[in-house]
Amino acid sequence: MAKKSRTKARDHAPAETDGAVGPRQPCPCGSGKRYKACHGASGGADVYVARPFEGLPGECDIIALRELVPAATAPLTIKGHEDRTVRLCTLLPGAVPAMSRDSGEVWLGLQVQHQFGDPSRDLAAVLEAALAAEPGVVGLTTPPGPGHRLQDLVTDETLDVTVHDGFDYWVSDLDDSDELAGALEQANDAATPTSRLGSVEAAYWTDVGTKEHLRWVMPEPEDALLDALARLHESGDDVIVPDARLVGMFRAHGLLAPVWDLPVGTGAEVLEEPAAAFKKALDAALADTSPLTAEQRSARSGLANRQVTIR
């Protein structure tokens, strides 16, 4: 359940745009469509921001929660509404954008159906509407236009993520949950076991039944990260645990998320120390500015070709 549309990535990251993209040129979002059929379409997104969550606390975790993690929440403190409880959620019932609860809490959904080019602006518009709304569902059906972005509203310096076994948090503040029972059961059945590692930032173990994966959203610029991963891959130092394999990476919201296949039965706990050790090796590789060798360039090309862009 954590993802919708995925398209094969090109060898290079999507370009930033200042609005001067021609209608027949490739859309800079990386979809593979022409601009006029994607973010330039009439009635569609009117802006494209390559890295929409940059500057937010827990940027990498927000991307993971939006794209990769089934069920998780994190509290937010909102400027001017410090007395209100705001809960950032991976998914809400029916993938609605937000809910104003009878308790006075506001729940803000990350995994939604709309795409208007700047998810941070979309989230801010929905959040502001929910804070002013009576209890119920708050939606977003048209591009919100200029206004606050989430970075303008959130006062937290860190993001405190809680990963849940399922979606029982949907009914945690309700006395009678019968109305949501069917949707809750269906959502719980689709949720895969997931854990967030504590030794590094934004790394998530998941068990999809036939395989286990480590998915790790990283904040470094794409070119530098690919160089560093290529150095480690060529030397064999990218093996997190025995028989694990770096199989590719997701590209989402301006950042890369390398993905490892893990032996079935690995679990999350055993990854903590190896992940911390890998982070040290990665930092050393990032600091190495020497030209890549022919073997490292070949490894880099292989990694670049195994990218999937999540939109």
C-alpha positions as CSV (number, residue, x, y, z in Angstrom):
1,M,0.0,0.0,0.0
2,A,2.5,2.6,0.0
3,K,2.7,3.5,-3.6
4,K,0.8,4.5,-6.6
5,S,2.4,5.5,-9.8
6,R,6.0,4.5,-10.7
7,T,7.9,5.2,-13.9
8,K,11.3,4.1,-15.0
9,A,13.8,6.8,-14.3
10,R,16.2,8.4,-16.8
11,D,19.9,8.4,-16.3
12,H,19.9,11.8,-14.8
13,A,17.7,13.6,-12.2
14,P,14.7,15.6,-13.4
15,A,15.7,19.2,-14.1
16,E,14.5,22.1,-12.1
17,T,12.1,24.4,-14.0
18,D,11.5,28.1,-13.8
19,G,8.3,27.8,-15.9
20,A,10.0,28.1,-19.2
21,V,9.6,24.5,-20.2
22,G,8.2,24.1,-23.7
23,P,4.9,22.3,-24.1
24,R,6.5,19.5,-26.2
25,Q,9.5,19.1,-24.0
26,P,9.7,16.3,-21.4
27,C,8.1,17.3,-18.1
28,P,10.8,18.0,-15.5
29,C,8.9,15.8,-13.0
30,G,10.5,12.7,-14.7
31,S,7.2,11.1,-15.7
32,G,8.4,10.6,-19.3
33,K,5.4,12.6,-20.6
34,R,5.5,15.8,-22.5
35,Y,5.0,18.9,-20.3
36,K,1.7,19.8,-22.0
37,A,0.3,16.3,-21.0
38,C,1.6,16.4,-17.5
39,H,2.3,19.4,-15.2
40,G,1.5,21.8,-18.1
41,A,-1.9,20.3,-18.7
42,S,-5.0,22.5,-18.5
43,G,-6.5,22.1,-15.1
44,G,-3.6,20.1,-13.8
45,A,-0.6,21.1,-11.7
46,D,0.4,24.7,-12.2
47,V,3.9,24.3,-10.6
48,Y,6.6,21.7,-10.2
49,V,8.9,21.6,-7.2
50,A,11.7,19.0,-7.5
51,R,12.4,18.8,-3.8
52,P,9.2,20.0,-2.1
53,F,10.0,18.9,1.5
54,E,13.5,20.4,1.7
55,G,14.0,22.3,4.9
56,L,11.3,20.4,6.8
57,P,12.3,18.5,9.9
58,G,12.6,14.9,9.0
59,E,12.5,15.5,5.2
60,C,13.7,12.0,4.5
61,D,11.2,10.4,6.9
62,I,8.3,12.5,5.3
63,I,9.3,11.1,1.9
64,A,9.4,7.6,3.3
65,L,6.0,8.0,5.0
66,R,4.5,9.4,1.8
67,E,5.9,6.8,-0.6
68,L,7.1,3.7,1.2
69,V,5.7,3.1,4.6
70,P,2.2,1.7,5.1
71,A,1.1,2.9,8.5
72,A,2.9,5.6,10.6
73,T,2.2,8.9,12.3
74,A,4.1,11.8,13.7
75,P,2.9,14.8,15.7
76,L,3.3,18.3,14.3
77,T,3.3,21.7,16.1
78,I,1.8,24.4,13.9
79,K,2.6,28.1,14.1
80,G,-0.3,30.0,15.7
81,H,-2.1,26.7,16.6
82,E,0.3,25.4,19.3
83,D,-2.8,24.4,21.4
84,R,-4.1,22.1,18.6
85,T,-3.1,18.5,18.2
86,V,-2.0,17.9,14.6
87,R,-1.1,14.4,13.5
88,L,0.7,13.7,10.3
89,C,-0.4,10.3,8.9
90,T,0.8,8.1,6.1
91,L,-2.8,7.2,5.1
92,L,-6.3,8.2,6.1
93,P,-9.5,6.3,5.3
94,G,-10.3,6.5,1.7
95,A,-7.0,8.3,1.1
96,V,-8.7,11.6,2.1
97,P,-6.3,14.6,2.4
98,A,-7.3,15.5,6.0
99,M,-9.8,15.0,8.8
100,S,-11.0,17.4,11.5
101,R,-11.8,15.0,14.4
102,D,-14.6,15.4,17.0
103,S,-11.8,15.5,19.6
104,G,-10.4,18.7,18.0
105,E,-7.4,17.0,16.5
106,V,-6.5,17.5,12.9
107,W,-5.1,14.5,11.0
108,L,-3.2,15.3,7.8
109,G,-2.7,12.5,5.2
110,L,0.4,12.1,3.1
111,Q,-0.7,9.3,0.7
112,V,-3.4,11.1,-1.3
113,Q,-4.9,11.0,-4.8
114,H,-4.2,14.6,-5.9
115,Q,-0.9,15.8,-7.4
116,F,-0.7,19.5,-8.0
117,G,3.1,19.9,-8.4
118,D,4.1,21.0,-5.0
119,P,3.1,18.5,-2.3
120,S,4.3,20.9,0.5
121,R,1.9,23.6,-0.7
122,D,-0.9,21.1,-1.1
123,L,-0.4,19.9,2.5
124,A,-0.3,23.4,3.9
125,A,-3.5,24.3,2.1
126,V,-5.3,21.3,3.4
127,L,-3.9,21.7,6.9
128,E,-5.1,25.4,7.1
129,A,-8.5,24.4,5.8
130,A,-8.8,21.5,8.4
131,L,-7.7,23.8,11.3
132,A,-10.6,26.1,10.4
133,A,-13.2,23.4,9.6
134,E,-15.9,21.7,11.6
135,P,-15.4,18.0,12.2
136,G,-15.3,16.0,9.0
137,V,-13.3,15.3,5.9
138,V,-11.3,18.1,4.3
139,G,-10.4,17.6,0.6
140,L,-8.4,19.3,-2.1
141,T,-9.9,19.0,-5.6
142,T,-8.2,22.0,-7.4
143,P,-4.7,23.4,-7.4
144,P,-4.5,25.6,-4.3
145,G,-2.6,28.4,-5.9
146,P,0.0,30.6,-4.1
147,G,0.1,30.5,-0.4
148,H,1.9,28.9,2.6
149,R,3.9,25.8,2.3
150,L,4.3,23.3,5.1
151,Q,7.8,24.7,5.8
152,D,6.0,28.0,6.7
153,L,3.7,26.4,9.3
154,V,5.6,23.7,11.1
155,T,7.6,24.8,14.1
156,D,9.1,21.4,15.1
157,E,12.8,20.9,14.8
158,T,12.6,17.1,14.6
159,L,10.0,14.6,13.5
160,D,9.0,11.9,16.0
161,V,7.8,9.0,13.8
162,T,5.8,6.1,15.2
163,V,5.4,3.1,12.9
164,H,2.2,1.1,13.5
165,D,1.4,-2.5,12.8
166,G,-1.7,-1.4,11.0
167,F,-4.3,1.3,10.8
168,D,-6.0,1.0,14.2
169,Y,-5.0,4.6,14.8
170,W,-7.9,5.5,12.6
171,V,-10.3,4.6,15.4
172,S,-8.1,5.4,18.4
173,D,-10.2,8.3,19.4
174,L,-13.6,6.8,18.6
175,D,-16.0,5.1,21.0
176,D,-17.8,3.3,18.1
177,S,-15.7,2.2,15.2
178,D,-18.3,0.0,13.4
179,E,-18.6,2.5,10.6
180,L,-15.0,2.1,9.7
181,A,-14.7,-1.6,10.4
182,G,-14.7,-2.8,6.8
183,A,-12.2,-0.2,5.6
184,L,-10.0,-0.8,8.6
185,E,-9.9,-4.6,8.0
186,Q,-9.1,-4.1,4.3
187,A,-6.4,-1.6,5.0
188,N,-4.8,-3.8,7.7
189,D,-4.8,-6.8,5.4
190,A,-2.8,-4.8,2.8
191,A,-0.3,-3.4,5.3
192,T,3.1,-5.1,5.3
193,P,5.1,-5.4,8.5
194,T,7.5,-2.4,8.7
195,S,10.0,-1.0,11.2
196,R,12.1,2.1,11.3
197,L,15.7,1.6,12.3
198,G,16.9,3.6,15.3
199,S,20.6,3.8,14.5
200,V,20.3,5.8,11.3
201,E,17.8,8.3,9.9
202,A,14.9,7.3,7.5
203,A,15.8,3.7,7.0
204,Y,12.9,1.2,7.0
205,W,12.8,-2.6,7.1
206,T,9.8,-4.2,5.6
207,D,8.6,-7.8,5.0
208,V,6.6,-8.3,1.9
209,G,6.1,-12.0,2.4
210,T,8.4,-13.5,-0.2
211,K,11.2,-11.0,0.5
212,E,12.5,-8.6,3.1
213,H,13.8,-5.1,2.1
214,L,15.7,-2.2,3.6
215,R,14.6,1.1,2.1
216,W,16.6,4.1,3.1
217,V,15.8,7.6,2.1
218,M,19.1,9.6,2.0
219,P,19.5,13.4,1.9
220,E,22.6,13.8,-0.2
221,P,22.5,15.2,-3.7
222,E,21.9,12.5,-6.3
223,D,25.2,12.8,-8.2
224,A,27.3,12.7,-5.1
225,L,25.3,9.8,-3.6
226,L,25.6,7.8,-6.8
227,D,29.3,8.3,-6.9
228,A,29.7,7.2,-3.2
229,L,27.4,4.2,-3.7
230,A,29.3,3.2,-6.8
231,R,32.6,3.2,-4.8
232,L,31.1,1.0,-2.1
233,H,29.4,-1.3,-4.6
234,E,32.5,-1.9,-6.7
235,S,34.5,-2.7,-3.5
236,G,31.7,-5.0,-2.1
237,D,31.2,-2.7,0.9
238,D,27.6,-2.1,0.2
239,V,26.5,-5.5,1.7
240,I,24.5,-4.5,4.8
241,V,24.4,-8.1,6.1
242,P,25.6,-11.4,4.6
243,D,23.7,-12.3,1.5
244,A,22.0,-8.8,1.3
245,R,22.1,-7.1,-2.1
246,L,21.8,-3.5,-3.1
247,V,19.3,-4.0,-6.0
248,G,18.4,-0.4,-7.0
249,M,16.8,2.7,-5.7
250,F,13.7,4.8,-5.7
251,R,13.8,8.4,-6.7
252,A,11.2,10.5,-4.9
253,H,10.7,14.2,-4.3
254,G,14.3,15.1,-5.2
255,L,16.0,12.4,-3.1
256,L,17.2,8.8,-3.6
257,A,16.2,5.8,-1.5
258,P,18.5,2.9,-2.0
259,V,16.9,-0.5,-1.6
260,W,18.5,-3.7,-0.4
261,D,17.0,-7.2,-0.8
262,L,17.5,-9.1,2.5
263,P,17.5,-12.8,3.3
264,V,14.1,-13.9,4.5
265,G,14.2,-14.0,8.3
266,T,16.6,-11.2,8.7
267,G,14.2,-8.9,10.7
268,A,14.9,-5.3,11.6
269,E,16.8,-5.6,14.9
270,V,19.9,-7.3,13.3
271,L,20.2,-4.3,10.8
272,E,20.9,-1.7,13.5
273,E,24.7,-2.0,13.9
274,P,25.4,-2.9,10.2
275,A,23.4,0.1,9.1
276,A,25.3,2.4,11.4
277,A,28.6,1.0,10.1
278,F,27.5,1.4,6.5
279,K,26.6,5.1,7.2
280,K,30.2,5.7,8.3
281,A,31.5,4.0,5.2
282,L,29.1,6.0,3.0
283,D,30.2,9.3,4.7
284,A,33.8,8.4,3.9
285,A,32.9,7.6,0.3
286,L,31.0,10.9,0.0
287,A,34.1,12.7,1.2
288,D,36.3,11.1,-1.5
289,T,36.4,13.5,-4.5
290,S,38.9,11.5,-6.6
291,P,37.7,10.5,-10.1
292,L,35.9,7.3,-10.3
293,T,37.8,4.3,-11.8
294,A,36.5,2.5,-14.8
295,E,35.1,-0.2,-12.6
296,Q,33.4,2.4,-10.4
297,R,31.9,4.2,-13.4
298,S,30.5,0.9,-14.6
299,A,29.0,0.3,-11.1
300,R,27.5,3.8,-11.1
301,S,25.9,3.2,-14.5
302,G,24.4,0.0,-13.3
303,L,23.0,1.7,-10.2
304,A,21.6,4.6,-12.2
305,N,19.8,2.2,-14.6
306,R,18.1,0.5,-11.6
307,Q,16.2,3.5,-10.5
308,V,12.4,3.9,-10.3
309,T,10.9,7.3,-10.1
310,I,7.9,7.5,-7.7
311,R,5.5,10.3,-8.6
